[in-house]
Amino acid sequence: MTTVGIVTGAGRGMGFACARRLTDSVDRLLLVDMDPETVAAAAAELSGTGRAVVEPFVLDVTDPAGLARLVDRVRELGTLRSIAHVAGISPTMADWRRIFSVDLVGTALLAQALRPLATAGTAMVCFASMAPTLASLEPDATTAAALEDPLRENFLDEIYEAVGPAIEHTGAAYAWAKYGVQRFVKHEAVRLGAVGARVCSLSPGLIDTPQGRQEAENNAHLSALVTQTPLARTGTADEVAAVVSFLLSDDASFLNGTDILVDGGICAAVHTSGGLSAARS
């Protein structure tokens, strides 16, 4: 049996780090990214570093036709074993609608496309963020109902109506979209569990990647949070990838439907009584 792995957003940063970690875990590894040159370079760099035959695959995860091509390619290659869905955009990269379309709707589209390929032992990790936890997001009934199905027609209009004009702030949109990913994963875990497959979400904190540095340059609050992190530093892409590798492995075979926070303790510092002042000292 030929096993197949998928990493989205694999051209750089945490996606590339995840791909590097997974080269010894499957027989064929598809590196998915929108940028043809970036993903081709990533595939070339990783080729021969592990047992997997590494293949670049150019795809926008919001494109149903492209996702159908991805499904066809997996079927050609073998049995779907692991998916690290890292692709996403952050607040400085787009307006609120695009953030929701990529980060939440794109996650739901990818999961829907790959669901028929899932079998016993298939595992998936969807990247969320510490942002919802840091902001203590708690949806009211209207917002919760709007988030229930990201693939519903008029989804973005319903989210706008539920949250209000504040959703136009890209930071707020990002936090709600990533909260939606965490919520979607819980539902997906129930669906996949029926065939013996699993899915978890992973919520990185402040990670030193090109995208993370771009956000920090445009948001002084993020830079301040580094000093408040109990470990007093940003994380590395490989530290996140190590957790992803575990979640996708058989060693994590009973982990399903939960969110894993990889943030160096910043959320604990902010939300624990006295934790924030201790972190500052």
Buried (B, 14 or more C-beta within 10 A) or exposed (E): EEBBBBBBBBBBBBBBBBBBBBBEBBBBBBBBBBEEEBBBBBBEEBBEEBEBBBBBBBBBBBBEEBBEBBBEBBEEBBBBBBBBBBBBBBBBBBEBBBBBBBBBBBBBBBBBBBBEBBEEBBBBBBBBBBBBBBBEBEBEEEBEEBBBEBEEEEBBEBBBEBBEEEBEEBBBBBBBBBBBBBBBBBBBBEBBBEEEBBBBBBBBBBBBBEBBBBBBEEBEEBEEBBEBBBBEEBBBBBBBBBBBBBBBBEEBEEBBBBBBBBBBBBBBBBEEEEBBEEBEE
